[in-house]
Amino acid sequence: MANTPDNADPWRHQTDTQSVSQNDCSKCKTRRIKCDRALLGCQKCSKKGYRCPGYGPRVQWVNDAATRGRMRGLQATVLENHARSQPKVFKGLGPFNFVNDDGQNHAIDIQDLARQHYEDITTYDLSQSLWDKLRRYYIDNVTRLMVWADTQKNLYRDRIIEIASNRPVLRLAISAMAALHYNATGHNGKLPLPESFRDEAVRGIATSVKDILENTKLLTLENAQWILSSMMVLSCCEMIEAGAGAADWHRRAARRLVGVIKTMDWCHDQMISFLINQLAIYDILSCTTSFDLSNIQEVILPVTEEEDVLFSKLLLLIHDVTLYRGRYDRSEIEGDDQEYLDSRRKDLSTLRANIELARGETLMVAGTLGIQDALDRRDFIRLVDLHCKATLLFAHRVMYRDESNCGRQLLEDIFLVLASIEKPERICHNLPWPLFMAGTECHGDPEKQRYIISHFKRVYDITGLIHYLELVEFLTSFWAGEEQDWQVGASQREAMGLRILAI
């Protein structure tokens, strides 16, 4: 993440001023007029009936390839072209300190290891000593951030490490994730290696996936395990450094691979089911901020054959709400016809009942996972409640698209649950979606807006995922405008190729 001046704090929320861009939009530049720089699009374009192209770098796509802008030469759906070359620049590092959740300090001087590896790196080469240190950091600090509840069933901790022992590409992906997280979360000293690790891993995956898609007989259970594992880890890598758009590369590639995996006899393997369920979480929640119906309809759903999948029933309900939005046009949703009103009330009432059932099932499944700490158990119950209430809030906005007493009470309930969390640092990585949904209903309430931003700041400090800055930027510009339906601005952003991911 680029350094910013001291007075350019991305977390400082100004509720008294209109949110504007620092640059003119390219359309106004072409017309040689003064741009008003309003977010999410300038008013001068709107008045003339133009679609404002926005204020960031422009990308022109021809046959799915970028021909201009900073992504020139990249293809939108080809994974191998996502790899980026890195200049060989080495800066001196101090001691590399690994501190796990128990406060134990695994201090080593990694400078010589890193320099030697960086000087001599070849494809798929990772020295054993460097891998051991990065693996330890990944196990102690990263794996718990990738699941709903960190228990013995967290296969990111042991099973994936076991697979990586024989799969160099997966080792590189894990190493990149560990080093990027270390660099992003405020430690002293920076590793110059993670980008090259990541790019080597992307190239290795791209080669394997290309061969498999050309000849599905090459897709064995073992290959599927390490490739899908690598994709999930790399998706998290991208959210640390490059943001939502880059992470979507891996999601699209993983979707395609899962489509092939589901045709195989071994598709219900425990490890494969675990990875598909992890992808389903990412996919379903990311689609709640998407307005592309084809994208929404192709979502990966949880593997429901297993009864002990956390949040699976609730995720399916969230996806039902997203599909509801995609299948009905705005005129129908906003219609005053009594038949439509009655239908929506019935749908919302049914959803409320189903959410209560999903809540109960989720808590029953959680009871089998062996969460030992009583405090962690209480906070997990709060996490479930937050997602249930956020689902209802999301549904109400989708079905009614207006302010209402029902939505207001749900919002107050969400803030009460947030305030009651005892160890927010233990579950904050699972809070972004309910936080975002709550934030979208805080229009005109500066106090609640500041509270939402403070929570996102805490999530960012612990996870290092830069796409939370993108979420805060969207919410800030939304709060500064007059439109009270967040979906309007989000759909405009998506039309300009700017995704937001509330995950």
GINORTA-V302292 format. One line per field, one symbol per residue. phi: phi as a letter, one per 20 degrees, with the letter a starting at -180 (. if undefined). burial: + if it has 16 or more other ideal C-beta (glycine too) atoms within 10 Angstrom, else -. A space follows every 10 residues. Layout:
phi: ???
burial: ???
//
This chain:
phi: .ffcffedff efedeecffc eecfffffff flcfeemfee bffffgfene effndefecd dclmcfdbnf dgnedfcdff fefdfdfedd dgdegeddde fenfdeebee gffffffffd fcgmebffff fgfffffgff cdgfedcfce cfefffedff fffffdcgff ffffffffff fgfednffnc eeegffgfff fffffgfffg fffebfffee gfffffffgf ffffffgfff ddnfffffgf ffffgfffgf gfeefefegg fffgffffff ggffffffdd cegffffefe effefeedef mffffffgfg fffgffedff fffefegfff ffffffffff fgffffffff fffffgfeem ffffffffff gfffffffff fffgffffed lbfbffffff fffffffgfe fecgfecffd egffffffff ddgncgffff ffffffffff feemefffff ffffffffff eefddfffff fffffended cec
burial: ---------+ --+-----+- +--+++++-- ----++++++ ++-++----- -++++--++- ----++---- +--+++--+- +++------- --+--+++-- ---------+ +-++--++-- +----+---+ +-+++-++++ ++++++++++ +-+++++-++ +-++--++++ ++++++++++ ++++--+-+- ++++++++++ ++++++-++- -+------+- --++++++++ ++++++++++ ++++++++++ ++++++++-- +-----+-+- ++++++++++ ++++++++++ +---++--++ -++-----++ +++++++++- ++++++-+-- ---------- ---+--++-- +--++--++- ++--++--+- +----+--++ -+++++++++ ++++++++++ +-----+--+ +-++--++-- +----+++++ ++++++++++ +++----++- +++-++++++ -+++++++++ ++-+++++++ ---+++++++ -+++-+-+++ +++
//
